Amino acid sequence: TREANRMRSHALVFAAGLGTLLTLVLTNFSDAVCRTLGGARGTMLVAAREYLGIRALGIPIERSISIGTTFCLASKDGATPLRVTAVGSVANFVLDWLFCTRYPQQAAGASAAASVLAAAMSAAYLFHRLRAQRLWPSPLEIPRRKDFSPFLSFAGPVFMLLLVKSITFTQMTAYASGLGTSPAAAHQLYVSLLFLTAVA
């Protein structure tokens, strides 16, 4: 319907637009972000800054993927989001291996580039599936000024909740990293299990 097309259009535009804004912030202030939120110093700061500067380029793509998969879930299609995740995971694994073995001295940037390219592959597959299922908004409707208020009233609290959680986990990681390699690795393992069993 026209209303569904409008809602999907607005969701994609907001996701890509805000993702682009976040990309600009992180790429322009990567040094401050890595120092303040990540606690990075010395050689760790160099690697973190390199990783963030490249990885941030994929934020608009990943935000659009998150929104696009909800279109599938809303139409009771759980298989497509699973395939999208599988495509990204396999591509990330292969590209990580290829890039990091070829450029071991720039492993941080290589792994970040692999993640961005893997996200692009996932997005391409998702776009193909959405078009095939007629879930991709056509024509794409740009939100008007009056459409911002309802969006912000809903998304604002959700954004703040996610922001607080992200800062909390980042500070925990920064503290663990300052304790040495083993504590940092143990912390990362714990966080991964937490996201798998509790958050996800």
Contact map, one row per residue, 1 for C-alpha under 8 A:
11111000000000000000000000000000000000000000000000000000000000000000000000000000000000000000000000000000000000000000000000000000000000000000000000000000000000000000000000000000000000000000000000000000
11111100000000000000000000000000000000000000000000000000000000000000000000000000000000000000000000000000000000000000000000000000000000000000000000000000000000000000000000000000000000000000000000000000
11111110000000000000000000000000000000000000000000000000000000000000000000000000000000000000000000000000000000000000000000000000000000000000000000000000000000000000000000000000000000000000000000000000
11111111000000000000000000000000000000000000000000000000000000000000000000000000000000000000000000000000000000000000000000000000000000000000000000000000000000000000000000000000000000000000000000000000
11111111100000000000000000000000000000000000000000000000000000000000000000000000000000000000000000000000000000000000000000000000000000011111100000000000000000000000000000000000000000000000000000000000
01111111110000000000000000000000000000000000000000000000000000000000000000000000000000000000000000000000000000000000000000000000000000001001100000000000000000000000000000000000000000000000000000000000
00111111111000000000000000000000000000000000000000000000000000000000000000000000000000000000000000000000000000000000000000000000000000000000000000000000000000000000000000000000000000000000000000000000
00011111111100000000000000000000000000000000000000000000000000000000001000000000000000000000000000000000000000000000000000000000000000011000000000000000000000000000000000000000000000000000000000000000
00001111111110000000000000000000000000000000000000000000000000000000000000000000000000000000000000000000000000000000000000000000000000001001111000000000000000000000000000000000000000000000000000000000
00000111111111000000000000000000000000000000000000000000000000000000000000000000000000000000000000000000000000000000000000000000000000000000111000000000000000000000000000000000000000000000000000000000
00000011111111100000000000000000000000000000000000000000000000000010000000000000000000000000000000000000000000000000000000000000000000000000000000000000000000000000000000000000000000000000000000000000
00000001111111110000000000000000000000000000000000000000000000010011000000000000000000000000000000000000000000000000000000000000000000000000000000000000000000000000000000000000000000000000000000000000
00000000111111111000000000000000000000000000000000000000000000000000000000000000000000000000000000000000000000000000000000000000000000000000011000000000000000000000000000000000000000000000000000000000
00000000011111111100000000000000000000000000000000000000000000000000000000000000000000000000000000000000000000000000000000000000000000000000000000000000000000000000000000000000000000000000000000000000
00000000001111111110000000000000000000000000000000000000000100110010000000000000000000000000000000000000000000000000000000000000000000000000000000000000000000000000000000000000000000000000000000000000
00000000000111111111000000000000000000000000000000000000000110110000000000000000000000000000000000000000000000000000000000000000000000000000000000000000000000000000000000000000000000000000000000000000
00000000000011111111100000000000000000000000000000000000000100000000000000000000000000000000000000000000000000000000000000000000000000000000000000000000000000000000000000000000000000000000000000000000
00000000000001111111110000000000000000000000000000000000000100000000000000000000000000000000000000000000000000000000000000000000000000000000000000000000000000000000000000000000000000000000000000000000
00000000000000111111111000000000000000000000000000000000001110100000000000000000000000000000000000000000000000000000000000000000000000000000000000000000000000000000000000000000000000000000000000000000
00000000000000011111111100000000000000000000000000000000001100000000000000000000000000000000000000000000000000000000000000000000000000000000000000000000000000000000000000000000000000000000000000000000
00000000000000001111111110000000000000000000000000000000000000000000000000000000000000000000000000000000000000000000000000000000000000000000000000000000000000000000000000000000000000000000000000000000
00000000000000000111111111000000000000000000000000000001001000000000000000000000000000000000000000000000000000000000000000000000000000000000000000000000000000000000000000000000000000000000000000000000
00000000000000000011111111100000000000000000000000000001111100000000000000000000000000000000000000000000000000000000000000000000000000000000000000000000000000000000000000000000000000000000000000000000
00000000000000000001111111110000000000000000000000000000000000000000000000000000000000000000000000000000000000000000000000000000000000000000000000000000000000000000000000000000000000000000000000000000
00000000000000000000111111111100000000000000000000000000000000000000000000000000000000000000000000000000000000000000000000000000000000000000000000000000000000000000000000000000000000000000000000000000
00000000000000000000011111111100100000000000000000011001000000000000000000000000000000000000000000000000000000000000000000000000000000000000000000000000000000000000000000000000000000000000000000000000
00000000000000000000001111111100000000000000000000011101000000000000000000000000000000000000000000000000000000000000000000000000000000000000000000000000000000000000000000000000000000000000000000000000
00000000000000000000000111111100000000000000000000000000000000000000000000000000000000000000000000000000000000000000000000000000000000000000000000000000000000000000000000000000000000000000000000000000
00000000000000000000000011111111100000000000000000000000000000000000000000000000000000000000000000000000000000000000000000000000000000000000000000000000000000000000000000000000000000000000000000000000
00000000000000000000000011111111110000000000000010011000000000000000000000000000000000000000000000000000000000000000000000000000000000000000000000000000000000000000000000000000000000000000000000000000
00000000000000000000000000001111111000000000100010000000000000000000000000000000000000000000000000000000000000000000000000000000000000000000000000000000000000000000000000000000000000000000000000000000
00000000000000000000000000001111111100000000000000000000000000000000000000000000000000000000000000000000000000000000000000000000000000000000000000000000000000000000000000000000000000000000000000000000
00000000000000000000000001001111111111000000000000000000000000000000000000000000000000000000000000000000000000000000000000000000000000000000000000000000000000000000000000000000000000000000000000000000
00000000000000000000000000000111111111110000100110000000000000000000000000000000000000000000000000000000000000000000000000000000000000000000000000000000000000000000000000000000000000000000000000000000
00000000000000000000000000000011111111111000100000000000000000000000000000000000000000000000000000000000000000000000000000000000000000000000000000000000000000000000000000000000000000000000000000000000
00000000000000000000000000000001111111110000000000000000000000000000000000000000000000000000000000000000000000000000000000000000000000000000000000000000000000000000000000000000000000000000000000000000
00000000000000000000000000000000111111100000000000000000000000000000000000000000000000000000000000000000000000000000000000000000000000000000000000000000000000000000001001100100000000000000000000000000
00000000000000000000000000000000111111110000000000000000000000000000000000000000000000000000000000000000000000000000000000000000000000000000000000000000000000000000000001101100000000000000000000000000
00000000000000000000000000000000011111111000000000000000000000000000000000000000000000000000000000000000000000000000000000000000000000000000000000000000000000000000000000100110010000000000000000000000
00000000000000000000000000000000011101111101100100000000000000000000000000000000000000000000000000000000000000000000000000000000000000000000000000000000000000000000000000000100000000000000000000000000
00000000000000000000000000000000001000111111110000000000000000000000000000000000000000000000000000000000000000000000000000000000000000000000000000000000000000000000000000000000000000000000000000000000
00000000000000000000000000000000000000011111110000000000000000000000000000000000000000000000000000000000000000000000000000000000000000000000000000000000000000000000000000000000000000000000000000000000
00000000000000000000000000000000000000001111111000000000000000000000000000000000000000000000000000000000000000000000000000000000000000000000000000000000000000000000000000000000000000000000000000000000
00000000000000000000000000000000000000011111111100000000000000000000000000000000000000000000000000000000000000000000000000000000000000000000000000000000000000000000000000000000000000000000000000000000
00000000000000000000000000000010011000011111111110000000000000000000000000000000000000000000000000000000000000000000000000000000000000000000000000000000000000000000000000000000000000000000000000000000
00000000000000000000000000000000000000001111111111000000000000000000000000000000000000000000000000000000000000000000000000000000000000000000000000000000000000000000000000000000000000000000000000000000
00000000000000000000000000000000000000000011111111100000000000000000000000000000000000000000000000000000000110000000000000000000000000000000000000000000000000000000000000000000000000000000000000000000
00000000000000000000000000000000010000010001111111110000000000000000000000000000000000000000000000000000000100000000000000000000000000000000000000000000000000000000000000000000000000000000000000000000
00000000000000000000000000000110010000000000111111111000000000000000000000000000000000000000000000000000000000000000000000000000000000000000000000000000000000000000000000000000000000000000000000000000
00000000000000000000000000000000000000000000011111111100000000000000000000000000000000000000000000000000000110000000000000000000000000000000000000000000000000000000000000000000000000000000000000000000
00000000000000000000000000000000000000000000001111111110000000000000000000000000000000000000000000000000000110110000000000000000000000000000000000000000000000000000000000000000000000000000000000000000
00000000000000000000000001100100000000000000000111111111000000000000000000000000000000000000000000000000000000010000000000000000000000000000000000000000000000000000000000000000000000000000000000000000
00000000000000000000000001100100000000000000000011111111100000000000000000000000000000000000000000000000000000000000000000000000000000000000000000000000000000000000000000000000000000000000000000000000
00000000000000000000000000100000000000000000000001111111110000000000000000000000000000000000000000000000000010011001000000000000000000000000000000000000000000000000000000000000000000000000000000000000
00000000000000000000000000000000000000000000000000111111111000000000000000000000000000000000000000000000000000011011000000000000000000000000000000000000000000000000000000000000000000000000000000000000
00000000000000000000011001100000000000000000000000011111111000000000000000000000000000000000000000000000000000000000000000000000000000000000000000000000000000000000000000000000000000000000000000000000
00000000000000000000001000000000000000000000000000001111111100000000000000000000000000000000000000000000000000000001000000000000000000000000000000000000000000000000000000000000000000000000000000000000
00000000000000000000001000000000000000000000000000000111111111000000000000000000000000000000000000000000000000000011001100000000000000000000000000000000000000000000000000000000000000000000000000000000
00000000000000000011011000000000000000000000000000000011111111100000000000000000000000000000000000000000000000000000000000000000000000000000000000000000000000000000000000000000000000000000000000000000
00000000000000111111001000000000000000000000000000000000111111110000000000000000000000000000000000000000000000000000000000000000000000000000000000000000000000000000000000000000000000000000000000000000
00000000000000010010000000000000000000000000000000000000011111111000000000000000000000000000000000000000000000000000001100100000000000000000000000000000000000000000000000000000000000000000000000000000
00000000000000000000000000000000000000000000000000000000011111111100000000000000000000000000000000000000000000000000001000100000000000000000000000000000000000000000000000000000000000000000000000000000
00000000000000110010000000000000000000000000000000000000001111111110000000000000000000000000000000000000000000000000000000000000000000000000000000000000000000000000000000000000000000000000000000000000
00000000000100110000000000000000000000000000000000000000000111111111000000000000000000000000000000000000000000000000000000100000000000000000000000000000000000000000000000000000000000000000000000000000
00000000000000000000000000000000000000000000000000000000000011111111100000000000000000000000000000000000000000000000000001100100000000000000000000000000000000000000000000000000000000000000000000000000
00000000000000000000000000000000000000000000000000000000000001111111110000000000000000000000000000000000000000000000000000000000000000000000000000000000000000000000000000000000000000000000000000000000
00000000001100100000000000000000000000000000000000000000000000111111111000000000000000000000000000000000000000000000000000000000000000000000000000000000000000000000000000000000000000000000000000000000
00000000000100000000000000000000000000000000000000000000000000011111111100000000000000000000000000000000000000000000000000000100010000000000000000000000000000000000000000000000000000000000000000000000
00000000000000000000000000000000000000000000000000000000000000001111111110000001100000000000000000000000000000000000000000000100000000000000000000000000000000000000000000000000000000000000000000000000
00000000000000000000000000000000000000000000000000000000000000000111111111000000000000000000000000000000000000000000000000000000000000000000000000000000000000000000000000000000000000000000000000000000
00000001000000000000000000000000000000000000000000000000000000000011111111100000000000000000000000000000000000000000000000000000000000100000000000000000000000000000000000000000000000000000000000000000
00000000000000000000000000000000000000000000000000000000000000000001111111111101100000000000000000000000000000000000000000000000010000100000000000000000000000000000000000000000000000000000000000000000
00000000000000000000000000000000000000000000000000000000000000000000111111111100100000000000000000000000000000000000000000000000000000000000000000000000000000000000000000000000000000000000000000000000
00000000000000000000000000000000000000000000000000000000000000000000011111111000000000000000000000000000000000000000000000000000000000000000000000000000000000000000000000000000000000000000000000000000
00000000000000000000000000000000000000000000000000000000000000000000001111111000000000000000000000000000000000000000000000000000000000000000000000000000000000000000000000000000000000000000000000000000
00000000000000000000000000000000000000000000000000000000000000000000000111111100000000000000000000000000000000000000000000000000000000000000000000000000000000000000000000000000000000000000000000000000
00000000000000000000000000000000000000000000000000000000000000000000000111111111100000000000000000000000000000000000000000000000000000000000000000000000000000000000000000000000000000000000000000000000
00000000000000000000000000000000000000000000000000000000000000000000000110011111110000000000000000000000000000000000000000000000000000000000000000000000000000000000000000000000000000000000000000000000
00000000000000000000000000000000000000000000000000000000000000000000000000001111111000000000000000000000000000000000000000000000000000000000000000000000000000000000000000000000000000000000000000000000
00000000000000000000000000000000000000000000000000000000000000000000100100001111111100000000000000000000000000000000000000000100100000000000000000000000000000000000000000000000000000000000000000000000
00000000000000000000000000000000000000000000000000000000000000000000100110001111111110000000000000000000000000000000000000000100000000000000000000000000000000000000000000000000000000000000000000000000
00000000000000000000000000000000000000000000000000000000000000000000000000000111111111000000000000000000000000000000000000000000000000000000000000000000000000000000000000000000000000000000000000000000
00000000000000000000000000000000000000000000000000000000000000000000000000000011111111100000000000000000000000000000000000000000000000000000000000000000000000000000000000000000000000000000000000000000
00000000000000000000000000000000000000000000000000000000000000000000000000000001111111110000000000000000000000000000000001101100000000000000000000000000000000000000000000000000000000000000000000000000
00000000000000000000000000000000000000000000000000000000000000000000000000000000111111111000000000000000000000000000000001000000000000000000000000000000000000000000000000000000000000000000000000000000
00000000000000000000000000000000000000000000000000000000000000000000000000000000011111111100000000000000000000000000000000000000000000000000000000000000000000000000000000000000000000000000000000000000
00000000000000000000000000000000000000000000000000000000000000000000000000000000001111111110000000000000000000000000010011000000000000000000000000000000000000000000000000000000000000000000000000000000
00000000000000000000000000000000000000000000000000000000000000000000000000000000000111111111000000000000000000000000011011000000000000000000000000000000000000000000000000000000000000000000000000000000
00000000000000000000000000000000000000000000000000000000000000000000000000000000000011111111100000000000000000000000010000000000000000000000000000000000000000000000000000000000000000000000000000000000
00000000000000000000000000000000000000000000000000000000000000000000000000000000000001111111110000000000000000000000000000000000000000000000000000000000000000000000000000000000000000000000000000000000
00000000000000000000000000000000000000000000000000000000000000000000000000000000000000111111111000000000000000000100010010000000000000000000000000000000000000000000000000000000000000000000000000000000
00000000000000000000000000000000000000000000000000000000000000000000000000000000000000011111111100000000000000000110110000000000000000000000000000000000000000000000000000000000000000000000000000000000
00000000000000000000000000000000000000000000000000000000000000000000000000000000000000001111111110000000000000000000000000000000000000000000000000000000000000000000000000000000000000000000000000000000
00000000000000000000000000000000000000000000000000000000000000000000000000000000000000000111111111000000000000000000000000000000000000000000000000000000000000000000000000000000000000000000000000000000
00000000000000000000000000000000000000000000000000000000000000000000000000000000000000000011111111100000000000100110010000000000000000000000000000000000000000000000000000000000000000000000000000000000
00000000000000000000000000000000000000000000000000000000000000000000000000000000000000000001111111110000000001100110000000000000000000000000000000000000000000000000000000000000000000000000000000000000
00000000000000000000000000000000000000000000000000000000000000000000000000000000000000000000111111111000000000000000000000000000000000000000000000000000000000000000000000000000000000000000000000000000
00000000000000000000000000000000000000000000000000000000000000000000000000000000000000000000011111111100000000000000000000000000000000000000000000000000000000000000000000000000000000000000000000000000
00000000000000000000000000000000000000000000000000000000000000000000000000000000000000000000001111111111001001100100000000000000000000000000000000000000000000000000000000000000000000000000000000000000
00000000000000000000000000000000000000000000000000000000000000000000000000000000000000000000000111111111011001100000000000000000000000000000000000000000000000000000000000000000000000000000000000000000
00000000000000000000000000000000000000000000000000000000000000000000000000000000000000000000000011111111000000000000000000000000000000000000000000000000000000000000000000000000000000000000000000000000
00000000000000000000000000000000000000000000000000000000000000000000000000000000000000000000000001111111000000000000000000000000000000000000000000000000000000000000000000000000000000000000000000000000
00000000000000000000000000000000000000000000000000000000000000000000000000000000000000000000000000111111111001000000000000000000000000000000000000000000000000000000000000000000000000000000000000000000
00000000000000000000000000000000000000000000000000000000000000000000000000000000000000000000000000111111111000000000000000000000000000000000000000000000000000000000000000000000000000000000000000000000
00000000000000000000000000000000000000000000000000000000000000000000000000000000000000000000000000000011111000000000000000000000000000000000000000000000000000000000000000000000000000000000000000000000
00000000000000000000000000000000000000000000000000000000000000000000000000000000000000000000000000010011111111000000000000000000000000000000000000000000000000000000000000000000000000000000000000000000
00000000000000000000000000000000000000000000000000000000000000000000000000000000000000000000000000110011111111100000000000000000000000000000000000000000000000000000000000000000000000000000000000000000
00000000000000000000000000000000000000000000001101100000000000000000000000000000000000000000000000000000011111110000000000000000000000000000000000000000000000000000000000000000000000000000000000000000
00000000000000000000000000000000000000000000001001100100000000000000000000000000000000000000000000000000011111111000000000000000000000000000000000000000000000000000000000000000000000000000000000000000
00000000000000000000000000000000000000000000000000000000000000000000000000000000000000000000000100110010011111111100000000000000000000000000000000000000000000000000000000000000000000000000000000000000
00000000000000000000000000000000000000000000000000100000000000000000000000000000000000000000001100110000001111111110000000000000000000000000000000000000000000000000000000000000000000000000000000000000
00000000000000000000000000000000000000000000000000110110000000000000000000000000000000000000000000000000000111111111000000000000000000000000000000000000000000000000000000000000000000000000000000000000
00000000000000000000000000000000000000000000000000000110000000000000000000000000000000000000000000000000000011111111100000000000000000000000000000000000000000000000000000000000000000000000000000000000
00000000000000000000000000000000000000000000000000000000000000000000000000000000000000000011001100100000000001111111110000000000000000000000000000000000000000000000000000000000000000000000000000000000
00000000000000000000000000000000000000000000000000000010010000000000000000000000000000000001001100000000000000111111111000000000000000000000000000000000000000000000000000000000000000000000000000000000
00000000000000000000000000000000000000000000000000000110110000000000000000000000000000000000000000000000000000011111111100000000000000000000000000000000000000000000000000000000000000000000000000000000
00000000000000000000000000000000000000000000000000000000000000000000000000000000000000000001000000000000000000001111111110000000000000000000000000000000000000000000000000000000000000000000000000000000
00000000000000000000000000000000000000000000000000000000000000000000000000000000000000111011001000000000000000000111111111000000000000000000000000000000000000000000000000000000000000000000000000000000
00000000000000000000000000000000000000000000000000000000010011000000000000000000000000010000000000000000000000000011111111100000000000000000000000000000000000000000000000000000000000000000000000000000
00000000000000000000000000000000000000000000000000000000010010000000000000000000000000000000000000000000000000000001111111110000000000000000000000000000000000000000000000000000000000000000000000000000
00000000000000000000000000000000000000000000000000000000000000000000000000000000000000110010000000000000000000000000111111111000000000000000000000000000000000000000000000000000000000000000000000000000
00000000000000000000000000000000000000000000000000000000000000001000000000000000000110110000000000000000000000000000011111111100000000000000000000000000000000000000000000000000000000000000000000000000
00000000000000000000000000000000000000000000000000000000000011011000000000000000000100000000000000000000000000000000001111111110000000000000000000000000000000000000000000000000000000000000000000000000
00000000000000000000000000000000000000000000000000000000000000000000000000000000000000000000000000000000000000000000000111111111000000000000000000000000000000000000000000000000000000000000000000000000
00000000000000000000000000000000000000000000000000000000000000000000000000000000000100000000000000000000000000000000000011111111100000000000000000000000000000000000000000000000000000000000000000000000
00000000000000000000000000000000000000000000000000000000000000001001100000000001100100000000000000000000000000000000000001111111110000000000000000000000000000000000000000000000000000000000000000000000
00000000000000000000000000000000000000000000000000000000000000000000000000000000000000000000000000000000000000000000000000111111111000010000000000000000000000000000000000000000000000000000000000000000
00000000000000000000000000000000000000000000000000000000000000000000000000000000000000000000000000000000000000000000000000011111111100000000000000000000000000000000000000000000000000000000000000000000
00000000000000000000000000000000000000000000000000000000000000000000000000000001000000000000000000000000000000000000000000001111111110000000000000000000000000000000000000000000000000000000000000000000
00000000000000000000000000000000000000000000000000000000000000000001000100000000000000000000000000000000000000000000000000000111111111110000000000000000000000000000000000000000000000000000000000000000
00000000000000000000000000000000000000000000000000000000000000000000000000000000000000000000000000000000000000000000000000000011111111110000000000000000000000000000000000000000000000000000000000000000
00000000000000000000000000000000000000000000000000000000000000000000000000000000000000000000000000000000000000000000000000000001111111100000000000000000000000000000000000000000000000000000000000000000
00000000000000000000000000000000000000000000000000000000000000000000000000000000000000000000000000000000000000000000000000000000111111110000000000000000000000000000000000000000000000000000000000000000
00000000000000000000000000000000000000000000000000000000000000000000000000000000000000000000000000000000000000000000000000000000011111111000000000000000000000000000000000000000000000000000000000000000
00000000000000000000000000000000000000000000000000000000000000000000001100000000000000000000000000000000000000000000000000000000011111111000000000000000000000000000000000000000000000000000000000000000
00001001000000000000000000000000000000000000000000000000000000000000000000000000000000000000000000000000000000000000000000000010011011111100000000000000000000000000000000000000000000000000000000000000
00001101100000000000000000000000000000000000000000000000000000000000000000000000000000000000000000000000000000000000000000000000000001111111100000000000000000000000000000000000000000000000000000000000
00001000000000000000000000000000000000000000000000000000000000000000000000000000000000000000000000000000000000000000000000000000000000011111100000000000000000000000000000000000000000000000000000000000
00001000000000000000000000000000000000000000000000000000000000000000000000000000000000000000000000000000000000000000000000000000000000001111100000000000000000000000000000000000000000000000000000000000
00001100100000000000000000000000000000000000000000000000000000000000000000000000000000000000000000000000000000000000000000000000000000001111110000000000000000000000000000000000000000000000000000000000
00001100110000000000000000000000000000000000000000000000000000000000000000000000000000000000000000000000000000000000000000000000000000001111111000000000000000000000000000000000000000000000000000000000
00000000110010000000000000000000000000000000000000000000000000000000000000000000000000000000000000000000000000000000000000000000000000000001111100000000000000000000000000000000000000000000000000000000
00000000110010000000000000000000000000000000000000000000000000000000000000000000000000000000000000000000000000000000000000000000000000000000111110110000000000000000000000000000000000000000000000000000
00000000000000000000000000000000000000000000000000000000000000000000000000000000000000000000000000000000000000000000000000000000000000000000011111110000000000000000000000000000000000000000000000000000
00000000000000000000000000000000000000000000000000000000000000000000000000000000000000000000000000000000000000000000000000000000000000000000001111111000000000000000000000000000000000000000000000000000
00000000000000000000000000000000000000000000000000000000000000000000000000000000000000000000000000000000000000000000000000000000000000000000000111111000000000000000000000000000000000000000000000000000
00000000000000000000000000000000000000000000000000000000000000000000000000000000000000000000000000000000000000000000000000000000000000000000001111111110000000000000000000000000000000000000000000000000
00000000000000000000000000000000000000000000000000000000000000000000000000000000000000000000000000000000000000000000000000000000000000000000001111111111000000000000000000000000000000000000000000000000
00000000000000000000000000000000000000000000000000000000000000000000000000000000000000000000000000000000000000000000000000000000000000000000000011111111100000000000000000000000000000000000000000000000
00000000000000000000000000000000000000000000000000000000000000000000000000000000000000000000000000000000000000000000000000000000000000000000000000111111110000000000000000000000000000000000000000000000
00000000000000000000000000000000000000000000000000000000000000000000000000000000000000000000000000000000000000000000000000000000000000000000000000111111111100000000000000000000000000000000000000000000
00000000000000000000000000000000000000000000000000000000000000000000000000000000000000000000000000000000000000000000000000000000000000000000000000011111111100000000000000000000000000000000000000000000
00000000000000000000000000000000000000000000000000000000000000000000000000000000000000000000000000000000000000000000000000000000000000000000000000001111111110000000000000000000000000000000000000000000
00000000000000000000000000000000000000000000000000000000000000000000000000000000000000000000000000000000000000000000000000000000000000000000000000000111111111000000000000000000000000000000000000000000
00000000000000000000000000000000000000000000000000000000000000000000000000000000000000000000000000000000000000000000000000000000000000000000000000000011111111100000000000000000000000000000000000000000
00000000000000000000000000000000000000000000000000000000000000000000000000000000000000000000000000000000000000000000000000000000000000000000000000000011111111110000000000000000000000000000000000000000
00000000000000000000000000000000000000000000000000000000000000000000000000000000000000000000000000000000000000000000000000000000000000000000000000000000111111111000000000000000000000000000000000000000
00000000000000000000000000000000000000000000000000000000000000000000000000000000000000000000000000000000000000000000000000000000000000000000000000000000011111111100000000000000000000000000000000000000
00000000000000000000000000000000000000000000000000000000000000000000000000000000000000000000000000000000000000000000000000000000000000000000000000000000001111111110000000000000000000000000000000000000
00000000000000000000000000000000000000000000000000000000000000000000000000000000000000000000000000000000000000000000000000000000000000000000000000000000000111111111000000000000000000000000000000000000
00000000000000000000000000000000000000000000000000000000000000000000000000000000000000000000000000000000000000000000000000000000000000000000000000000000000011111111100000000000000000000000000000000000
00000000000000000000000000000000000000000000000000000000000000000000000000000000000000000000000000000000000000000000000000000000000000000000000000000000000001111111110000000000000000000000000000000000
00000000000000000000000000000000000000000000000000000000000000000000000000000000000000000000000000000000000000000000000000000000000000000000000000000000000000111111111000000000000000000000000000000000
00000000000000000000000000000000000000000000000000000000000000000000000000000000000000000000000000000000000000000000000000000000000000000000000000000000000000011111111100000000000000000000000000000000
00000000000000000000000000000000000000000000000000000000000000000000000000000000000000000000000000000000000000000000000000000000000000000000000000000000000000001111111110000000000000000000000000000000
00000000000000000000000000000000000000000000000000000000000000000000000000000000000000000000000000000000000000000000000000000000000000000000000000000000000000000111111111000000000000000000000000000000
00000000000000000000000000000000000010000000000000000000000000000000000000000000000000000000000000000000000000000000000000000000000000000000000000000000000000000011111111100000000000000000000000000000
00000000000000000000000000000000000000000000000000000000000000000000000000000000000000000000000000000000000000000000000000000000000000000000000000000000000000000001111111110000000000000000000000000000
00000000000000000000000000000000000000000000000000000000000000000000000000000000000000000000000000000000000000000000000000000000000000000000000000000000000000000000111111111000000000000000000000000000
00000000000000000000000000000000000011000000000000000000000000000000000000000000000000000000000000000000000000000000000000000000000000000000000000000000000000000000011111111100000000000000000000000000
00000000000000000000000000000000000011100000000000000000000000000000000000000000000000000000000000000000000000000000000000000000000000000000000000000000000000000000001111111110000000000000000000000000
00000000000000000000000000000000000000000000000000000000000000000000000000000000000000000000000000000000000000000000000000000000000000000000000000000000000000000000000111111111000000000000000000000000
00000000000000000000000000000000000001000000000000000000000000000000000000000000000000000000000000000000000000000000000000000000000000000000000000000000000000000000000011111111100000010011000000000000
00000000000000000000000000000000000011110000000000000000000000000000000000000000000000000000000000000000000000000000000000000000000000000000000000000000000000000000000001111111110000000000000000000000
00000000000000000000000000000000000000100000000000000000000000000000000000000000000000000000000000000000000000000000000000000000000000000000000000000000000000000000000000111111111000000000000000000000
00000000000000000000000000000000000000000000000000000000000000000000000000000000000000000000000000000000000000000000000000000000000000000000000000000000000000000000000000011111111100110010000000000000
00000000000000000000000000000000000000000000000000000000000000000000000000000000000000000000000000000000000000000000000000000000000000000000000000000000000000000000000000001111111110110000000000000000
00000000000000000000000000000000000000100000000000000000000000000000000000000000000000000000000000000000000000000000000000000000000000000000000000000000000000000000000000000111111100010000000000000000
00000000000000000000000000000000000000000000000000000000000000000000000000000000000000000000000000000000000000000000000000000000000000000000000000000000000000000000000000000011111110110000000000000000
00000000000000000000000000000000000000000000000000000000000000000000000000000000000000000000000000000000000000000000000000000000000000000000000000000000000000000000000000000001111111110000000000000000
00000000000000000000000000000000000000000000000000000000000000000000000000000000000000000000000000000000000000000000000000000000000000000000000000000000000000000000000000000000101111111000000000000000
00000000000000000000000000000000000000000000000000000000000000000000000000000000000000000000000000000000000000000000000000000000000000000000000000000000000000000000000000000000000111111100000000000000
00000000000000000000000000000000000000000000000000000000000000000000000000000000000000000000000000000000000000000000000000000000000000000000000000000000000000000000000000000001101111111110000000000000
00000000000000000000000000000000000000000000000000000000000000000000000000000000000000000000000000000000000000000000000000000000000000000000000000000000000000000000000000001001111111111111000000000000
00000000000000000000000000000000000000000000000000000000000000000000000000000000000000000000000000000000000000000000000000000000000000000000000000000000000000000000000000000000000011111111100000000000
00000000000000000000000000000000000000000000000000000000000000000000000000000000000000000000000000000000000000000000000000000000000000000000000000000000000000000000000000000000000001111111110000000000
00000000000000000000000000000000000000000000000000000000000000000000000000000000000000000000000000000000000000000000000000000000000000000000000000000000000000000000000000001001000000111111111000000000
00000000000000000000000000000000000000000000000000000000000000000000000000000000000000000000000000000000000000000000000000000000000000000000000000000000000000000000000000001000000000011111111100000000
00000000000000000000000000000000000000000000000000000000000000000000000000000000000000000000000000000000000000000000000000000000000000000000000000000000000000000000000000000000000000001111111110000000
00000000000000000000000000000000000000000000000000000000000000000000000000000000000000000000000000000000000000000000000000000000000000000000000000000000000000000000000000000000000000000111111111000000
00000000000000000000000000000000000000000000000000000000000000000000000000000000000000000000000000000000000000000000000000000000000000000000000000000000000000000000000000000000000000000011111111100000
00000000000000000000000000000000000000000000000000000000000000000000000000000000000000000000000000000000000000000000000000000000000000000000000000000000000000000000000000000000000000000001111111110000
00000000000000000000000000000000000000000000000000000000000000000000000000000000000000000000000000000000000000000000000000000000000000000000000000000000000000000000000000000000000000000000111111111100
00000000000000000000000000000000000000000000000000000000000000000000000000000000000000000000000000000000000000000000000000000000000000000000000000000000000000000000000000000000000000000000011111111110
00000000000000000000000000000000000000000000000000000000000000000000000000000000000000000000000000000000000000000000000000000000000000000000000000000000000000000000000000000000000000000000001111111111
00000000000000000000000000000000000000000000000000000000000000000000000000000000000000000000000000000000000000000000000000000000000000000000000000000000000000000000000000000000000000000000000111111111
00000000000000000000000000000000000000000000000000000000000000000000000000000000000000000000000000000000000000000000000000000000000000000000000000000000000000000000000000000000000000000000000011111111
00000000000000000000000000000000000000000000000000000000000000000000000000000000000000000000000000000000000000000000000000000000000000000000000000000000000000000000000000000000000000000000000011111111
00000000000000000000000000000000000000000000000000000000000000000000000000000000000000000000000000000000000000000000000000000000000000000000000000000000000000000000000000000000000000000000000001111111
00000000000000000000000000000000000000000000000000000000000000000000000000000000000000000000000000000000000000000000000000000000000000000000000000000000000000000000000000000000000000000000000000111111
